[in-house]
Amino acid sequence: HSVSSQRWASSLPMNTVVLFVPQQEAWVVERMGRFHRILEPGLNFLIPILDRVKYVQSLKEIVIDVPEQSAVSLDNVTLQIDGVLYLRILDPFKASYGVEDPEYAVTQLAQTTMRSELGKLTLDKVFRERESLNANMVHSINQASDDWGIRCLRYEIKDIHVPPRVKESMQMQVEAERKKRATVLESEGTREAAINVAEGRKQAQILASEGQKAEQINKAAGEANAVLAKAEAKAKAIRLLSEALTQQNGNAAASLTVAEQYVSAFSNLAKESNTILLPSNTGDISSMVTQAMAIYGSLSKTKSTAESVTAETTEPILEGSTVSETETGHK
């Protein structure tokens, strides 16, 4: 405080009648010990002996280091905290006559206000809410320094020191939080991986079942087409055979075919089984062919008889329906 007063006293200019006031400074003049006026920047004239420059106030923004101080938080933790205060003199008259030493007064006010604000917050909130703490400091200082003609522009906290044991516990808490987050992230990753694997297996099973389904459908369609093709081929062969039998020398061609199949069947008997059943006249091929042709002839006669009976049955029915229609017309 004494150093600040000496600095202010040593910087006072002497009355040389003609004075040049620098820019961004305000010189407070007293006449016969009473406030007279404030000199503006530029050329000014004073009366010797009667006028005296009592105060010189700087209108620039002033930076003040707030010394380190101890404060107790809401959860009873002792902190060592310091900061930087930025202020400006708005009214040189109030700054000169409202307080003895503006810098010292604002510094003490900042320290007491900081202790008061820290007592409202817990240790965790002090670190998380530094911006709001600085804003509250500025608001509180401006309320008290308004009568001094000083305006606090901003306050910044430089360092916050905590006791070693509290610092160790905070580090342990941070490590625990990090381990917790790592464990949570690892478990979430494991869960996502398991979900992805399950989804992949599900999609693989669905695709495999769809592939089997398509394969079975294609196989069934192929078998159906094969059966249909065989049936059409067989029907075509029977149709051609029936047409061939109705032509001239059809019976001779049928006899030749039967004889060829007879010989081929006897040639394959020994290849397919050890047990062979043979007719008594295996060497008489002509009798076998004659017997086969007799069976074919009897089947042909049976078919012709059935067709003639069907035709005879249909004619009386047609005649009866014609007679009934005629009688109905006469009526």
Salt bridges, closest charged atoms under 4 A:
ASP51 OD1 - ARG31 NE 2.57
GLU61 OE1 - ARG88 NH2 3.98
GLU61 OE2 - ARG154 NH1 3.24
GLU68 OE2 - HIS161 NE2 3.60
ASP101 OD2 - HIS1 ND1 3.61
GLU103 OE2 - ARG7 NH2 3.10
GLU117 OE2 - LYS120 NZ 3.68
GLU192 OE2 - ARG191 NH2 3.78
